[in-house]
């Protein structure tokens, strides 16, 4: 049972509306006005320190873990240095937009328009990106749904896993400052490289001083509250919490409570510094367990109190709000910050790493039902049966948690990406389903690429069926192709063109990030930056892994090419001209032909005829992506991971040869098209497992729906567990399940007030069903339920 304090905090979590706080933007702007002409690394470090000195210090009723990035319990901040323009364009509709609305007052709007935005005009990352991006790339990239990297030039990158094991918990921020000062003393400023290193270390010191000041301000507030508190039990808690904030993150933690609070202060530092996506918690159970074990054996903590602390940070992780544009919200729907946390799996020496904290994490997710953190589990052949069943019990709750991963496949992906074997075995997840490591700088979600658009251009003279705009390379009408191979090659040519422009957009964004928005605070968190004397945005991490390009619509394109191959060239049941006419008519008046198309083999049913096409498509995509190199000379990486990107991507693609109608969603990750995986979950898994998961180092995602009946007893859960193990034995990387009936979901659409805490799996993440737009909700309901 959750405690009363957690119950009250959960009520706030599900009932409070996300509110915009302008304090961070105000402090950041005033600081930059004062530091004109200084090195940008120092300017950002000083702005961060100023925010730590001046942001409001709010502690809410009953909290054990404290800290917010602004005024409200559910605070969204503004980062005008990245982009103020979209905020100016959209904030009048913040409260009414269909996806991820925010509360903002008229007074706040007036303030930022008059006092904040004028300073940043012409100076923001967005404006510089738009001025530098080549026109032909912009035509495909800017708010089109064809290729999209909106979150890389309107927002911060995020996509970092702080290194608690070797950096933060070992040194504390006092130790980081001392190390940076020692590095400074060694520097002779007689070259450009040494001068830049000197600036880096000074920026690190400034940022580290900032987070210490921030924690001490909370300690001061807690001491004041304790002096005013009449309830003796709460007074003692406040005194203890003040001591915790006084010690961490300045010093290495010495207790479980201190370690949890340390982690949250680091998350807050990241939020304040850049409002990031995917600031991950890594292998939480591995670095937290020693503190629990030590406290528990000494009698300083009970399991119940430790669980309450884990529950508390789950709520804190869910309360902060990632402020994003309407376009970005369509791709990352549901107020999701993608803070991934990984439990289970092997230790570096190959032994099982499951421990008490692993189970606490599953329990917190089960009973608190927050959408953050994104809990992932690593499953290996010697995974304890008790842990596997705990995972299945959580799946059976219907929250969409946890994401289930093959321990072995994750390691193989990191080896493919160039990691040392020991580090590859220590992987954790980033964001959705990206295998990652804590000593890494990488853009794990650089660009979303619309496979459906590439097919449309190949079959429609390079034009959009919806707008008629000429955006592709082809000049050939669909009935002008003489063979299936010719069609396939035309598709590959169009896809290669989209990959090329995605690389261009990424390189421009990478260059601008390194020039304009270095990351002094997050550089304190990643091993390698201090040794190199180099900011994270400039290649400071131990590993600089190439950006990830995510393919959207693999299943739709495989099904479409399969229909053409079988019905036109083999069965000769229809013609390319008739298919083209049917798609131009959005299948209206072509019911018999559409049924024939729908009856053609579909990916997700273990049918080699169509699955082999999906494999060929995915292999081509990998080979095409890997030929390019990024700002740090690292190869680009491919992925079929899933966010809500498959829905906006579908909106810009007309009807497709597989029978899909115009503007309907595409497919996410390596999942089948909604409703077409009609055989069994095992068949769907076998289709997905045929892909070469290990080479798609940005991650692969399989999303399935299962009947609740499959989890009604231990035998049923054991059967699902066995199926998952078999899937991983075939080389696959990831699977996740929604276990909620259509009846419940449809009732939630009608009566949202009764389902505020109903979690569903959207794609690579879970969120509150009622916080999703109607079209996203409908896309989830459209998925086939296996029983």
C-alpha positions in Angstrom: 0.0 0.0 0.0 1.2 3.5 -0.8 1.6 5.9 2.2 -0.8 8.8 2.7 1.8 11.3 1.6 2.4 9.4 -1.7 -1.4 9.2 -2.2 -1.8 13.0 -1.8 1.1 13.6 -4.1 -0.4 11.3 -6.7 -3.7 13.1 -6.5 -1.8 16.4 -7.3 0.0 14.7 -10.1 -3.1 13.5 -11.9 -5.2 16.6 -11.2 -2.9 19.6 -11.5 -2.6 21.2 -14.9 1.0 21.9 -16.2 1.7 25.6 -15.8 4.3 27.8 -17.5 6.8 29.5 -15.2 8.7 32.4 -16.7 11.3 32.8 -13.9 14.0 30.8 -15.6 13.7 32.7 -18.9 13.8 36.0 -17.0 16.9 35.1 -15.0 18.6 33.6 -18.1 18.0 36.7 -20.1 19.2 39.2 -17.5 22.4 37.1 -17.0 23.1 37.1 -20.7 22.6 40.9 -20.9 25.3 41.2 -18.2 27.8 38.8 -19.9 27.8 40.2 -23.5 31.2 39.5 -25.1 32.2 36.7 -22.8 32.8 33.1 -24.1 29.5 31.4 -24.6 30.5 28.5 -22.2 30.9 31.0 -19.4 27.8 32.9 -20.3 25.7 29.7 -20.1 27.4 28.6 -16.8 26.9 32.0 -15.2 23.2 32.0 -16.3 22.8 28.6 -14.8 24.4 29.7 -11.5 22.2 32.8 -11.5 19.1 30.6 -11.9 20.3 28.4 -9.0 20.7 31.6 -6.9 17.3 33.2 -7.8 14.7 30.6 -8.8 11.9 30.2 -6.2 12.5 27.6 -3.6 9.2 25.8 -3.1 8.6 22.7 -0.9 5.2 21.1 -1.1 3.2 19.5 1.6 4.6 16.2 2.9 7.5 15.9 0.4 10.5 13.7 1.2 12.4 14.6 -2.0 12.4 18.3 -2.8 13.1 20.6 -5.7 11.3 22.2 -8.7 12.5 24.2 -11.6 10.0 27.0 -11.1 7.0 28.2 -9.2 4.5 25.4 -9.6 4.4 21.7 -8.7 4.0 20.9 -12.4 6.2 23.5 -13.9 7.1 24.0 -17.6 9.9 26.4 -18.3 10.8 28.5 -21.3 14.3 28.4 -23.0 14.3 31.4 -25.3 18.0 30.8 -26.2 16.9 27.8 -28.1 13.7 29.2 -29.5 11.4 32.0 -28.5 9.6 32.3 -31.8 7.4 29.2 -31.6 6.4 30.2 -28.1 5.4 33.7 -29.4 3.5 32.1 -32.2 1.7 29.5 -30.2 1.3 30.6 -26.6 -2.1 32.2 -27.2 -3.3 28.7 -28.0 -1.3 26.9 -25.3 -4.4 26.1 -23.2 -6.6 25.0 -26.1 -4.3 22.9 -28.3 -5.3 19.3 -28.7 -2.0 17.8 -27.5 -0.1 18.7 -24.4 -1.8 22.0 -23.4 -0.2 24.4 -20.8 -1.7 27.0 -18.5 -0.2 30.5 -19.0 -1.6 33.9 -17.9 -2.1 37.0 -20.0 0.3 38.8 -17.7 3.0 36.2 -18.4 2.4 36.5 -22.1 2.7 40.2 -22.0 5.9 40.0 -19.8 7.8 37.6 -22.1 6.7 39.4 -25.3 7.9 42.8 -23.9 10.8 41.9 -21.6 12.2 38.5 -22.8 11.7 37.9 -26.5 13.1 41.2 -27.8 16.5 40.4 -26.4 16.7 37.0 -28.1 15.5 38.2 -31.5 18.1 37.1 -34.1 20.1 35.2 -31.4 18.1 32.0 -30.9 19.2 28.6 -32.1 16.0 28.2 -34.2 16.6 31.4 -36.1 20.2 30.5 -36.8 19.2 27.0 -37.9 16.6 28.3 -40.3 19.0 30.8 -41.8 21.7 28.1 -42.4 19.7 25.2 -43.6 19.8 24.7 -47.4 16.6 25.5 -49.2 16.0 22.1 -50.7 16.6 20.4 -47.3 14.2 23.0 -45.6 11.5 22.0 -48.0 11.5 18.5 -46.7 12.5 19.2 -43.1 10.7 22.2 -41.6 7.4 21.2 -40.1 6.5 18.8 -42.9 6.1 15.3 -41.4 8.4 14.0 -44.1 11.6 14.3 -42.2 11.6 15.9 -38.8 14.3 17.1 -36.4 12.2 19.9 -34.8 13.4 18.9 -31.3 17.0 19.5 -32.3 16.7 23.2 -33.2 13.7 24.3 -31.2 14.8 22.5 -28.1 17.8 21.2 -26.3 19.2 17.8 -27.2 19.0 16.1 -23.8 19.7 12.4 -24.4 22.3 12.0 -21.7 22.7 9.4 -18.9 24.6 11.0 -16.0 27.4 8.8 -14.7 26.7 8.2 -11.0 29.0 5.1 -10.7 32.3 6.7 -11.7 31.7 10.5 -11.5 28.9 12.0 -9.5 28.5 9.6 -6.5 32.3 9.2 -6.3 33.3 12.9 -6.4 30.3 15.0 -5.4 30.2 18.5 -6.8 32.8 19.7 -4.3 35.2 17.1 -5.8 34.3 18.1 -9.3 35.2 21.7 -8.5 38.5 20.6 -6.9 39.4 18.5 -9.9 38.6 21.4 -12.3 40.7 23.8 -10.3 43.6 21.4 -10.3 43.3 21.0 -14.1 43.3 24.8 -14.4 46.5 25.1 -12.5 48.2 22.8 -15.0 47.2 24.9 -18.0 49.7 27.2 -19.8 47.4 29.5 -21.9 49.9 29.5 -24.8 47.7 27.9 -27.5 44.1 28.3 -28.6 43.4 24.7 -27.4 44.7 25.5 -23.9 42.8 28.8 -23.7 39.6 26.9 -24.6 40.3 24.3 -22.0 40.8 27.0 -19.4 37.4 28.4 -20.3 35.8 25.0 -20.1 37.1 24.3 -16.6 36.0 27.7 -15.4 32.5 27.0 -16.7 32.4 23.7 -15.0 33.4 25.3 -11.7 30.7 27.9 -12.1 28.0 25.4 -12.9 29.0 23.1 -10.1 28.9 26.0 -7.6 25.4 26.7 -8.9 23.9 23.3 -8.1 25.5 23.4 -4.6 24.0 26.8 -4.0 20.6 25.5 -5.2 20.7 22.6 -2.8 21.8 24.8 0.1 18.8 27.1 -0.5 16.5 24.2 -0.1 18.4 23.2 3.1 17.8 26.8 4.4 14.1 26.6 3.6 13.7 23.2 5.2 15.4 24.5 8.4 13.0 27.4 8.5 10.0 25.2 8.0 11.2 22.8 10.7 11.4 25.7 13.2 7.8 26.6 12.3 6.4 23.0 12.3 4.3 21.9 15.3 4.0 18.3 14.3 7.0 16.6 15.9 7.2 13.7 13.4 7.1 16.1 10.4 9.6 18.5 12.2 12.1 15.6 12.5 11.6 14.8 8.8 12.3 18.4 7.8 15.4 18.5 10.0 16.7 15.3 8.4 15.8 16.6 4.9 17.7 19.8 5.5 20.8 17.8 6.5 20.4 15.8 3.3 20.3 18.9 1.1 23.2 20.4 3.0 25.3 17.3 2.2 24.3 16.5 -1.4 25.1 17.0 -4.2 28.1 18.9 -2.8 29.5 15.7 -1.3 29.2 12.0 -2.2 26.1 10.5 -0.7 26.4 8.4 2.4 22.8 7.1 2.7 20.0 5.9 0.5 18.0 9.1 1.2 21.0 11.2 0.2 21.5 9.2 -3.0 17.9 9.6 -4.1 17.9 13.3 -3.4 21.3 13.6 -5.2 19.8 12.0 -8.3 16.8 14.4 -8.3 19.1 17.5 -7.9 21.0 16.3 -11.0 17.8 15.9 -12.9 16.8 19.5 -11.8 20.2 20.8 -12.9 19.6 19.3 -16.3 16.1 20.8 -16.5 17.2 24.3 -15.5 20.2 24.2 -17.8 18.4 23.2 -21.0 14.9 21.7 -20.5 16.1 18.4 -22.0 14.5 15.4 -23.5 15.7 12.0 -22.3 17.8 12.9 -19.3 18.0 9.3 -18.2 18.6 7.7 -14.8 20.6 4.7 -16.2 21.0 1.5 -14.2 19.3 2.9 -11.1 19.2 -0.4 -9.2 23.0 -0.9 -9.7 24.2 2.4 -8.3 21.5 2.7 -5.6 21.7 -0.7 -4.1 24.9 -0.3 -2.1 23.3 2.6 -0.2 20.2 0.6 0.6 22.2 -2.4 1.6 24.4 -0.4 3.9 21.5 1.4 5.5 19.3 -1.6 5.8 22.0 -3.8 7.4 22.8 -1.0 9.9 19.2 -0.6 10.8 19.0 3.0 9.5 16.2 2.3 7.0 13.3 -0.1 6.6 12.2 -1.5 3.3 9.0 0.5 3.6 10.9 3.8 4.0 13.2 3.0 1.1 10.1 2.2 -1.0 8.5 5.5 -0.1 11.7 7.3 -1.2 11.6 5.5 -4.6 7.9 6.3 -4.9 8.7 9.9 -4.1 11.3 10.3 -6.9 8.9 8.6 -9.3 6.4 11.4 -8.6 9.1 14.2 -8.9 10.2 12.8 -12.3 6.6 12.9 -13.4 5.8 16.4 -12.1 8.2 18.5 -14.3 6.9 19.3 -17.7 8.9 19.3 -21.0 7.7 22.5 -22.8 7.5 21.9 -26.5 5.9 23.2 -29.7 2.7 21.8 -31.0 4.6 20.1 -33.8 7.0 18.4 -31.4 4.1 17.4 -29.2 2.6 15.5 -32.1 5.8 13.4 -32.2 6.2 13.0 -28.4 2.6 13.1 -27.2 1.6 12.9 -23.6 3.8 15.3 -21.5 6.6 12.8 -21.8 10.1 13.6 -20.8 11.5 10.2 -21.7 13.6 9.8 -18.5 14.5 6.1 -18.9 15.5 4.0 -16.0 16.8 0.5 -16.4 16.7 -2.4 -13.9 17.9 -6.0 -14.0 20.4 -7.5 -16.4 23.9 -8.8 -16.0 26.7 -7.0 -14.1 29.9 -6.2 -16.0 31.4 -9.6 -14.8 28.4 -11.4 -16.3 26.7 -12.3 -13.1 23.0 -11.4 -12.5 22.6 -7.9 -11.2 19.0 -8.2 -9.9 18.7 -6.8 -6.3 16.2 -5.4 -3.8 16.1 -2.0 -5.5 15.2 -3.7 -8.8 12.0 -4.9 -7.2 11.3 -1.6 -5.5 11.4 0.1 -9.0 8.9 -2.4 -10.4 6.7 -1.9 -7.3 6.8 1.9 -7.5 5.7 1.7 -11.1 3.0 -0.7 -10.3 1.4 1.2 -7.4 2.1 4.9 -8.0 1.2 4.6 -11.7 3.1 7.6 -12.9 4.2 8.0 -16.6 7.8 8.7 -15.5 10.3 7.3 -15.3 10.2 5.1 -18.4 11.0 1.8 -16.7 12.9 -0.7 -18.8 14.1 -4.2 -17.8 17.0 -6.3 -19.1 16.3 -10.0 -19.4 19.1 -12.6 -19.8 19.1 -16.4 -19.7 20.0 -16.6 -16.0 17.5 -13.9 -15.0 15.8 -15.0 -11.7 12.4 -16.5 -12.2 11.1 -14.3 -9.4 12.2 -11.2 -11.2 10.7 -12.4 -14.5 7.3 -13.0 -12.8 7.5 -9.6 -11.2 7.9 -8.2 -14.6 4.9 -10.1 -15.9 2.8 -9.0 -13.0 3.6 -5.4 -13.8 2.8 -6.0 -17.5 -0.5 -7.5 -16.4 -1.4 -4.2 -14.6 -2.0 -2.8 -18.0 0.2 0.3 -17.6 2.4 -0.5 -20.6 5.3 -0.9 -18.3 8.0 -2.1 -18.3 9.7 -2.1 -21.7 11.3 -5.5 -21.9 14.7 -5.9 -23.5 17.1 -8.6 -24.4 20.3 -8.1 -22.3 22.4 -9.8 -25.0 21.0 -7.9 -28.0 21.6 -4.6 -26.2 25.2 -5.5 -25.6 25.6 -6.5 -29.2 24.2 -3.2 -30.4 26.7 -1.3 -28.4 29.5 -3.5 -29.7 28.3 -2.7 -33.2 28.4 1.0 -32.3 32.0 0.8 -31.2 32.0 0.4 -27.4 34.5 -1.6 -25.5 33.1 -5.0 -24.5 33.1 -4.2 -20.8 31.1 -1.0 -21.3 28.8 -2.7 -23.8 27.8 -5.1 -21.1 26.9 -2.2 -18.8 24.3 -0.7 -21.1 21.1 1.1 -20.1 18.2 2.6 -22.1 18.0 6.1 -23.3 14.7 7.8 -24.0 12.4 5.1 -25.6 14.3 2.0 -26.5 17.8 3.2 -27.4 20.7 1.1 -25.9 23.0 3.6 -24.4 25.9 4.0 -22.0 26.6 6.6 -19.3 29.9 7.8 -20.8 28.3 8.9 -24.1 27.5 11.9 -26.1 24.9 11.1 -28.8 21.8 12.4 -30.5 19.7 9.3 -30.0 16.7 10.8 -31.8 18.2 13.0 -34.4 15.6 12.8 -37.2 12.4 10.9 -37.9 12.2 9.7 -41.6 8.9 9.0 -43.2 9.2 5.7 -45.2 5.6 6.1 -46.4 6.4 9.5 -48.1 9.4 7.9 -49.9 7.1 5.2 -51.3 4.5 7.8 -52.3 7.1 9.8 -54.2 8.4 6.7 -56.0 4.8 5.8 -57.1 3.4 9.2 -57.9 5.9 11.2 -60.0 7.7 12.5 -56.9 4.5 14.2 -55.7 2.4 14.2 -52.6 -1.0 12.6 -53.2 -2.5 15.0 -50.7 -1.1 18.4 -51.8 0.3 17.7 -55.2 3.6 19.3 -54.3 6.7 17.9 -56.0 9.0 16.9 -53.2 10.6 13.7 -54.5 13.0 12.7 -57.3 10.8 10.5 -59.5 9.2 11.8 -62.7 7.5 8.4 -63.4 3.8 7.7 -63.0 3.0 4.4 -61.2 1.9 2.6 -64.3 5.2 3.5 -66.0 7.2 0.8 -64.1 7.9 -2.4 -65.9 8.9 -4.7 -63.0 8.7 -5.0 -59.3 12.5 -4.6 -59.0 12.2 -1.3 -60.8 9.6 -0.1 -58.3 11.7 -1.2 -55.4 14.8 0.6 -56.7 12.8 3.7 -57.2 11.7 3.5 -53.6 15.3 3.0 -52.4 16.3 6.1 -54.4 13.6 8.2 -52.7 14.5 6.9 -49.3 18.2 7.6 -49.8 17.3 11.2 -50.7 15.4 11.6 -47.4 18.4 10.1 -45.5 20.7 12.5 -47.3 18.7 15.6 -46.3 18.3 14.2 -42.8 22.1 14.1 -42.5 22.3 17.7 -43.8 19.8 18.9 -41.2 21.6 17.0 -38.4 25.0 18.4 -39.3 23.8 22.0 -39.4 22.1 21.5 -36.0 25.1 19.8 -34.4 27.4 22.6 -35.5 25.1 25.2 -34.1 24.7 23.4 -30.8 28.5 23.3 -30.3 28.7 27.0 -31.2 25.7 28.5 -29.4 24.5 26.2 -26.6 27.4 24.4 -24.9 26.4 22.3 -21.9 28.6 23.1 -18.9 26.3 21.6 -16.2 25.7 18.3 -18.1 29.4 18.2 -18.9 30.0 17.7 -15.2 27.9 14.5 -15.4 29.7 12.7 -18.2 33.0 10.9 -18.0 35.6 12.1 -20.5 34.7 15.8 -20.5 37.0 16.6 -17.6 40.0 14.7 -18.9 39.6 16.2 -22.4 38.8 19.7 -21.1 36.0 19.7 -23.6 32.3 20.4 -23.4 29.8 17.6 -24.1 28.5 19.4 -27.1 32.0 19.6 -28.6 32.9 15.9 -28.2 34.0 15.8 -24.6 32.4 12.4 -23.7 34.5 9.2 -23.6 32.3 7.9 -26.5 30.9 10.1 -29.2 28.4 8.0 -31.0 26.8 9.0 -34.3 23.2 10.4 -34.4 20.3 8.1 -34.8 17.9 8.3 -37.8 14.6 6.7 -37.0 12.5 5.1 -39.7 8.8 5.4 -39.6 6.4 3.1 -41.5 8.5 0.0 -42.1 5.4 -2.3 -41.9 3.3 -0.1 -44.2 5.9 0.0 -46.9 6.6 -3.8 -46.6 2.9 -4.5 -46.9 2.5 -2.1 -49.8 5.4 -3.5 -51.9 4.2 -7.1 -51.1 0.7 -6.2 -52.4 2.2 -4.8 -55.7 4.5 -7.8 -56.1 1.8 -10.4 -55.5 -1.3 -8.9 -57.0 0.2 -7.1 -60.0 3.3 -9.0 -61.1 2.5 -12.6 -59.8 -1.2 -13.1 -59.7 -1.9 -10.4 -62.3 -5.2 -9.7 -60.4 -4.9 -5.9 -61.0 -2.8 -3.4 -62.7 -0.6 -0.5 -61.5 -2.9 1.9 -63.2 -5.9 0.5 -61.3 -4.0 0.6 -58.0 -3.0 4.2 -58.6 -6.5 5.2 -59.5 -7.8 3.5 -56.3 -5.2 5.4 -54.1 -6.0 8.7 -55.8 -9.7 8.0 -54.9 -8.6 7.1 -51.4 -10.1 3.6 -52.1 -13.6 5.0 -52.5 -15.5 3.0 -55.1 -12.8 0.3 -55.1 -14.1 -1.9 -52.3 -13.5 -5.2 -54.1 -9.9 -4.2 -54.9 -9.2 -2.9 -51.4 -10.4 -6.2 -50.0 -8.1 -8.1 -52.3 -5.2 -5.9 -51.1 -6.2 -6.3 -47.5 -6.2 -10.1 -48.0 -2.6 -10.0 -49.4 0.1 -11.2 -47.0 0.8 -8.8 -44.1 3.9 -8.3 -42.1 3.5 -9.5 -38.5 2.0 -12.9 -39.2 5.2 -14.9 -39.8 4.8 -15.0 -43.6 8.2 -15.2 -45.2 6.8 -13.7 -48.5 6.2 -10.3 -46.9 8.6 -10.5 -44.0 11.6 -10.9 -46.4 10.6 -7.6 -47.9 10.7 -5.9 -44.5 14.1 -7.4 -43.9 15.4 -6.1 -47.2 14.0 -2.6 -46.5 15.6 -2.5 -43.1 19.0 -3.7 -44.3 19.0 -1.1 -47.1 18.2 1.6 -44.6 21.0 0.5 -42.3 23.5 0.5 -45.1 22.4 3.9 -46.4 22.5 5.5 -43.0 26.0 4.1 -42.1 27.7 5.7 -45.1 27.5 9.2 -43.5 29.5 10.7 -40.7 28.7 13.4 -38.2 30.5 16.4 -36.7 32.8 14.1 -34.7 33.5 11.7 -37.6 31.2 9.1 -36.1 28.9 7.0 -38.4 25.2 7.8 -38.4 23.0 5.0 -36.9 19.7 3.6 -37.9 16.7 2.8 -35.7 13.1 1.6 -35.8 12.1 2.9 -32.4 8.7 4.3 -31.6 7.3 7.5 -30.3 4.0 9.0 -31.5 5.8 10.0 -34.7 3.9 7.4 -36.8 0.7 9.4 -36.4 1.8 12.9 -37.7 3.9 11.1 -40.3 0.8 9.3 -41.5 -1.1 12.6 -41.9 1.1 13.7 -44.8 0.9 10.5 -46.7 -2.0 9.6 -49.0 -3.5 6.2 -49.5 -1.0 3.4 -49.8 -1.0 0.1 -51.8 -1.5 -2.0 -48.7 -5.1 -0.7 -48.3 -4.3 2.0 -45.8 -6.4 5.1 -46.3 -5.1 8.7 -46.7 -3.7 10.5 -43.6 -4.1 7.4 -41.4 -1.2 6.5 -39.1 1.8 4.5 -40.4 3.5 1.9 -38.4 5.8 2.4 -35.4 9.1 0.7 -34.8 9.1 -2.9 -36.1 5.4 -3.3 -35.1 2.8 -4.6 -37.6 0.2 -2.2 -39.1 -2.7 -1.8 -36.6 -5.1 -4.7 -36.9 -3.3 -6.7 -39.5 -1.3 -9.0 -37.1 -4.2 -11.5 -37.1 -2.3 -14.7 -36.4 -0.9 -14.7 -32.9 1.6 -12.7 -30.7 4.2 -15.4 -31.4 3.7 -14.9 -35.2 4.1 -11.1 -34.8 7.3 -11.7 -32.8 8.7 -14.2 -35.3 8.2 -11.6 -38.1 9.9 -8.9 -36.1 12.8 -11.2 -35.1 13.7 -11.8 -38.7 15.1 -8.3 -38.8 18.8 -7.8 -38.0 18.2 -6.0 -34.7 21.9 -5.9 -33.7 22.9 -3.5 -36.5 20.1 -1.0 -35.8 22.0 0.5 -32.8 19.4 3.3 -32.3 17.0 0.6 -31.1 14.1 -1.4 -32.4 10.6 -1.4 -30.9 7.8 -4.0 -31.0 4.4 -2.9 -29.6 1.7 -5.6 -29.0 -1.6 -5.7 -27.3 -2.6 -8.8 -25.2 -5.8 -9.8 -23.6 -6.1 -9.3 -19.9 -7.1 -13.0 -19.6 -3.6 -14.0 -20.5 -2.4 -12.6 -17.1 -5.2 -14.0 -14.9 -2.9 -16.6 -13.2 0.7 -17.5 -12.8 0.6 -20.1 -15.6 -0.6 -17.6 -18.1 2.1 -15.1 -17.0 4.7 -17.9 -17.2 3.6 -18.6 -20.8 4.1 -15.0 -21.8 7.5 -15.0 -20.1 8.5 -18.1 -22.0 7.4 -16.4 -25.2 9.4 -13.3 -24.5 12.5 -15.4 -23.8 12.0 -17.3 -27.1 11.7 -14.0 -28.9 15.0 -12.8 -27.5 16.6 -16.1 -28.4 15.8 -15.3 -32.0 18.0 -12.2 -31.7 15.3 -9.6 -31.1 15.9 -6.6 -28.8 12.6 -5.3 -27.4 8.9 -5.9 -26.8 6.2 -4.2 -24.8 2.6 -4.8 -24.2 -0.7 -3.0 -23.7 -3.1 -5.0 -21.7 -6.2 -3.0 -21.6 -9.5 -3.8 -23.3 -11.2 -1.7 -26.0 -14.2 -1.3 -23.7 -12.1 0.4 -21.0 -10.3 2.7 -23.5 -13.6 3.7 -25.1 -15.2 4.3 -21.8 -12.2 6.5 -20.8 -12.8 8.5 -24.0 -16.4 9.1 -22.9 -15.6 9.6 -19.2 -12.1 11.0 -18.9 -12.7 12.3 -15.3 -13.0 8.7 -14.1 -9.7 7.5 -15.8 -7.2 10.2 -14.9 -4.5 7.7 -13.8 -5.1 5.2 -16.7 -1.7 4.6 -18.2 -1.3 3.2 -21.7 1.7 2.3 -23.9 1.8 4.9 -26.8 4.9 3.6 -28.5 8.3 3.6 -26.7 6.7 5.1 -23.7 3.6 5.1 -21.5 1.5 8.1 -20.5 -2.0 9.0 -19.2 -4.6 8.0 -21.8 -6.7 11.1 -21.1 -3.7 13.3 -21.8 -3.6 12.1 -25.4 -5.4 13.7 -28.3 -8.4 11.8 -29.7 -6.4 10.7 -32.8 -3.6 9.2 -30.7 -6.2 7.4 -28.5 -7.9 6.0 -31.6 -4.6 4.8 -33.0 -4.0 2.8 -29.8 -7.5 1.3 -29.9 -7.0 0.3 -33.5 -4.2 -2.2 -32.5 -5.2 -5.8 -32.6 -5.7 -7.6 -29.3 -4.1 -11.1 -29.1 -5.6 -13.6 -26.8 
